[in-house]
């Protein structure tokens, strides 16, 4: 799958000040590792993140990033508005969006969507819930929303990915237990 490249690459000095998270591409996400609970170090939110100590040029301060990440993780199942995230950081919405992208290399909307898809991956491998219920638990409006977002981010339908993971793990699940795509 080809991803569009930016027209102009950032300078080396600017890249040096970015965190490792900002260079993380969704195409590089290890879905199988994610399903097994092996979260890449740049996504692990369990301890203090040393990468947040480096502030990107024009980016958010470490305390602002921690506030945003905690809020997103707490309210992942509900609607998350940029205005609320900006309020946590005491900045305007426009400044917040620019600073967030400078800090993480992705927009707030894409970050929230990625976190929801990571949650969906964990749920699909650990439970036999239908995709429509998983979609609602992950804050998506319906199964079609989950399917479209999952396919756009990872290049595969969630049901096909789930079946592949079940085959790899050796846990055969009857077809009735896995929800159909439609």
PLY file of the C-alpha trace (Angstrom):
ply
format ascii 1.0
element vertex 182
property float x
property float y
property float z
element edge 181
property int vertex1
property int vertex2
end_header
0.00 0.00 0.00
1.49 3.33 -1.07
1.22 6.33 1.22
1.58 9.84 -0.17
4.91 11.46 0.66
5.11 15.05 1.89
6.14 17.59 -0.71
9.08 18.81 1.36
10.91 16.81 4.02
11.53 18.55 7.36
15.07 19.66 8.07
17.40 17.35 10.00
17.57 19.70 12.99
13.79 19.74 13.20
13.61 15.93 13.02
16.20 15.65 15.77
13.94 17.55 18.16
10.88 15.46 17.39
9.98 12.53 19.57
10.17 8.96 18.34
6.38 8.93 18.32
6.25 11.67 15.70
8.06 9.50 13.16
5.77 6.53 13.80
3.69 5.65 10.77
0.42 3.74 11.01
1.59 1.51 8.15
4.34 0.23 10.45
1.98 -0.89 13.21
2.56 -4.51 14.10
-1.04 -5.70 14.31
-0.04 -9.18 15.41
2.17 -7.82 18.18
-0.60 -5.47 19.22
-3.03 -8.36 19.44
-0.57 -10.28 21.60
-0.32 -7.32 23.96
3.16 -6.31 22.80
2.79 -2.56 22.50
5.71 -0.73 20.89
7.63 1.38 23.41
6.45 4.60 21.80
2.79 3.59 22.37
3.17 2.21 25.88
1.44 4.60 28.25
2.08 2.61 31.44
5.05 4.54 32.78
6.65 7.93 32.45
7.45 8.52 28.82
11.01 9.73 28.45
10.32 10.68 24.84
7.89 13.35 26.01
10.75 15.21 27.65
11.86 16.33 24.23
9.61 19.08 23.00
9.05 19.42 19.28
9.50 22.87 17.83
6.12 24.53 18.22
4.77 21.41 19.92
2.98 20.73 23.16
4.75 20.63 26.51
5.12 17.22 28.20
2.43 18.01 30.77
0.04 18.95 27.96
0.74 15.70 26.09
0.18 13.67 29.27
-3.13 15.46 29.88
-4.28 14.82 26.31
-3.21 11.16 26.30
-4.87 10.49 29.66
-8.08 12.20 28.56
-8.19 10.29 25.26
-7.62 6.97 27.03
-10.33 7.73 29.59
-12.96 8.90 27.10
-12.09 6.72 24.12
-15.59 5.22 24.08
-17.31 8.57 23.76
-17.09 11.57 21.47
-13.82 13.45 21.88
-13.85 17.03 20.67
-10.79 19.07 19.77
-12.19 21.93 21.86
-12.03 19.74 24.98
-8.46 18.67 24.22
-7.41 22.26 23.60
-9.05 23.27 26.88
-6.89 20.74 28.72
-3.82 22.48 27.34
-5.11 26.04 27.85
-4.62 26.94 24.17
-6.89 27.74 21.25
-8.16 24.96 18.98
-6.08 26.09 16.02
-2.89 26.34 18.06
-3.60 22.99 19.69
-4.01 21.22 16.35
-0.75 22.67 15.00
1.16 21.91 18.21
-0.28 18.40 18.44
0.80 17.60 14.91
4.25 19.03 15.57
4.55 16.85 18.68
3.17 13.54 17.40
3.29 13.89 13.63
-0.42 13.21 13.23
-3.61 15.16 13.71
-5.66 14.77 16.90
-8.43 13.05 14.92
-6.00 10.52 13.44
-4.48 9.90 16.88
-7.89 9.20 18.42
-8.85 6.95 15.50
-5.57 5.02 15.80
-6.10 4.54 19.54
-9.63 3.27 18.85
-8.36 0.82 16.24
-5.71 -0.45 18.68
-8.48 -1.03 21.24
-10.56 -2.82 18.60
-7.60 -5.08 17.74
-7.21 -6.09 21.37
-10.94 -6.74 21.72
-11.14 -8.77 18.50
-8.39 -11.14 19.64
-9.42 -11.45 23.28
-13.18 -11.79 22.92
-15.67 -13.39 20.57
-17.95 -10.33 20.63
-19.52 -9.39 17.29
-17.87 -6.54 15.41
-20.93 -4.32 15.84
-20.55 -4.48 19.64
-16.78 -3.96 19.43
-17.38 -0.91 17.24
-19.69 0.63 19.83
-17.28 -0.19 22.68
-14.48 1.56 20.78
-16.44 4.76 20.28
-17.38 4.17 16.64
-20.92 4.89 15.46
-21.50 1.45 13.93
-19.79 -1.57 12.39
-19.46 0.14 9.00
-17.58 3.01 10.64
-15.22 0.50 12.30
-14.72 -1.42 9.06
-14.00 1.69 6.98
-11.59 3.16 9.54
-9.84 -0.17 10.10
-9.45 -0.81 6.38
-8.20 2.74 5.74
-5.62 2.48 8.54
-4.43 -1.11 8.15
-5.45 -2.12 4.63
-7.53 -5.14 5.68
-11.10 -5.65 6.86
-11.40 -6.26 10.62
-13.22 -9.57 10.20
-10.54 -10.88 7.81
-7.84 -9.73 10.22
-9.63 -11.39 13.13
-9.91 -14.70 11.27
-6.24 -14.54 10.33
-5.25 -13.94 13.96
-7.43 -16.83 15.15
-5.87 -19.16 12.58
-2.35 -18.12 13.59
-3.07 -18.63 17.27
-4.52 -22.07 16.60
-7.77 -21.27 18.35
-10.39 -22.35 15.89
-13.62 -20.49 16.40
-16.79 -21.60 14.65
-17.98 -19.31 11.88
-21.09 -18.44 13.91
-18.90 -16.89 16.65
-17.21 -14.44 14.28
-19.46 -11.62 13.15
-19.95 -11.11 9.40
-18.71 -7.91 7.78
-22.19 -6.69 6.90
0 1
1 2
2 3
3 4
4 5
5 6
6 7
7 8
8 9
9 10
10 11
11 12
12 13
13 14
14 15
15 16
16 17
17 18
18 19
19 20
20 21
21 22
22 23
23 24
24 25
25 26
26 27
27 28
28 29
29 30
30 31
31 32
32 33
33 34
34 35
35 36
36 37
37 38
38 39
39 40
40 41
41 42
42 43
43 44
44 45
45 46
46 47
47 48
48 49
49 50
50 51
51 52
52 53
53 54
54 55
55 56
56 57
57 58
58 59
59 60
60 61
61 62
62 63
63 64
64 65
65 66
66 67
67 68
68 69
69 70
70 71
71 72
72 73
73 74
74 75
75 76
76 77
77 78
78 79
79 80
80 81
81 82
82 83
83 84
84 85
85 86
86 87
87 88
88 89
89 90
90 91
91 92
92 93
93 94
94 95
95 96
96 97
97 98
98 99
99 100
100 101
101 102
102 103
103 104
104 105
105 106
106 107
107 108
108 109
109 110
110 111
111 112
112 113
113 114
114 115
115 116
116 117
117 118
118 119
119 120
120 121
121 122
122 123
123 124
124 125
125 126
126 127
127 128
128 129
129 130
130 131
131 132
132 133
133 134
134 135
135 136
136 137
137 138
138 139
139 140
140 141
141 142
142 143
143 144
144 145
145 146
146 147
147 148
148 149
149 150
150 151
151 152
152 153
153 154
154 155
155 156
156 157
157 158
158 159
159 160
160 161
161 162
162 163
163 164
164 165
165 166
166 167
167 168
168 169
169 170
170 171
171 172
172 173
173 174
174 175
175 176
176 177
177 178
178 179
179 180
180 181
